Amino acid sequence: MTIHIKKCALKDSCQLQDVSYETFKETFKDQNSPENMKAYLERAFNLNQLEKELSNIFTQFFLIYSNHEAAGYLKVNTNEAQSEEMGDEALEIERIYIKHKFQKHGLGKVLLNKALEIAVEQNKKKIWLGVWEKNENAIAFYKKMGFVQTGSHSFYMGDEEQIDIIMTTDI
């Protein structure tokens, strides 16, 4: 298996959208209503929104390829791009999305290590993320990678309030 990571630019917005839709549906469609899924996908992953995020100097996206096929991506935020106020010494992993057929092949760890590399380059002191309290596989993965729960916040899937666990690790 050949793996490589590519930093995304505006021209990658359609590919990011495709991967976002596929991975989000695979992970969350069984636990959410079709209406809430549709509303969230249209809000979070429309091309205008993705292009706005790709243009933000405090946000970076990285596609990961396995044997030349887009397998997932990483989205990290610093400074005011973070979805919660965590300060200038923190880096947020907003998304590690891996297509179902590529899960359990170490790609999440590769992307997590990429986030760690960015945090070290930028002299950050901690990495944090929010993960849905019912996403047991992701929570177990982050715990295995050294993250601990440090809080929680509300997340809206359409009109339904859900709880994200905030997990943090020091660098």
Number of C-alpha atoms within 10 A of each C-alpha: 7 8 14 15 17 12 12 18 13 14 10 16 21 15 14 23 17 13 21 22 19 16 20 17 17 13 14 15 14 10 9 14 14 13 12 16 21 16 14 17 18 14 14 14 19 16 16 12 15 18 18 12 19 20 13 12 11 15 21 20 21 22 24 24 19 16 11 11 12 21 21 29 26 24 20 24 23 23 18 14 16 21 14 14 10 16 12 15 14 24 30 24 25 18 18 22 23 27 20 14 9 15 13 10 12 10 23 22 15 16 24 18 13 16 23 18 12 15 21 14 9 14 14 18 14 18 23 24 24 24 23 18 14 14 13 11 8 15 20 11 13 21 14 10 13 11 19 17 17 12 11 15 14 13 16 12 18 18 12 11 11 13 15 19 21 19 20 23 18 12 12
